Amino acid sequence: MRGYGLLLMLAVGLILTSCSRDAHREGSTARQIGEDAHRASEEIKRDAEKARQDLRKAGKEVREGWNEAKRSDDSRTKR
């Protein structure tokens, strides 16, 4: 996820440096860049939340598998 953030910052930086210095004339361009950056950051935020949920689910599955294996080993040693 950090890669997306870094890529986004690089892209925004390149776009901003390529803009004209005349802010009055290019105001709509700057506004569009800001809107695009906001949309991109919201998309990254959604993707990060989904990744967090996926990792949490995977962690639960690993823990369940670990506990099942532990119970299986315990039953083997008791016999």
C-alpha atoms as one frame of an Amber mdcrd trajectory, in Angstrom:
protein
   0.000   0.000   0.000   2.903   2.293   0.664   3.909   1.786  -2.942   0.602
   3.230  -4.104   1.040   6.249  -1.858   4.562   6.855  -3.077   3.472   6.466
  -6.694   0.581   8.860  -6.126   2.825  11.467  -4.509   5.308  11.192  -7.354
   2.575  11.539  -9.978   1.020  14.546  -8.246   4.442  16.159  -7.849   5.222
  15.725 -11.534   1.833  17.076 -12.530   2.138  20.088 -10.254   5.635  20.945
 -11.472   4.491  20.775 -15.083   1.665  23.258 -14.500   2.063  26.856 -15.563
   3.003  29.402 -12.888   0.088  31.619 -13.885  -2.393  30.438 -11.257  -5.180
  32.764 -12.359  -5.195  31.470 -15.902  -4.707  27.832 -14.968  -7.024  27.773
 -11.936  -9.332  25.161 -13.417  -6.366  22.901 -14.179  -5.134  23.112 -10.596
  -8.636  22.385  -9.361  -8.879  19.342 -11.635  -5.517  18.075 -10.389  -6.706
  18.465  -6.803  -9.910  16.573  -7.539  -7.972  13.786  -9.285  -5.559  13.539
  -6.356  -8.476  13.375  -3.921 -10.164  10.612  -5.919  -6.901   8.676  -6.079
  -6.352   9.015  -2.335  -9.904   7.825  -1.632  -9.334   4.806  -3.884  -6.094
   4.019  -2.062  -7.930   4.358   1.248 -10.607   1.876   0.120  -7.959  -0.557
  -1.151  -6.047  -0.308   2.123  -9.199  -1.045   4.116  -9.929  -4.084   1.941
  -6.348  -5.306   2.383  -6.681  -4.862   6.151  -9.858  -6.920   6.172  -8.258
  -9.619   3.997  -5.233  -9.806   6.298  -7.445 -10.039   9.372  -9.432 -12.871
   7.772  -6.232 -14.675   6.760  -4.882 -14.276  10.288  -8.013 -15.836  11.725
  -7.730 -18.758   9.302  -4.081 -19.290  10.240  -4.935 -19.210  13.944  -7.777
 -21.714  13.417  -5.450 -24.030  11.482  -2.801 -23.691  14.175  -5.300 -24.558
  16.910  -6.643 -27.538  14.952  -3.125 -28.871  14.438  -2.370 -28.353  18.117
  -5.515 -30.265  19.135  -4.632 -33.012  16.666  -1.120 -33.307  18.092  -2.472
 -33.308  21.657  -4.853 -36.170  20.872  -1.998 -38.175  19.310   0.253 -37.775
  22.323  -2.493 -38.819  24.779  -2.984 -42.183  23.087
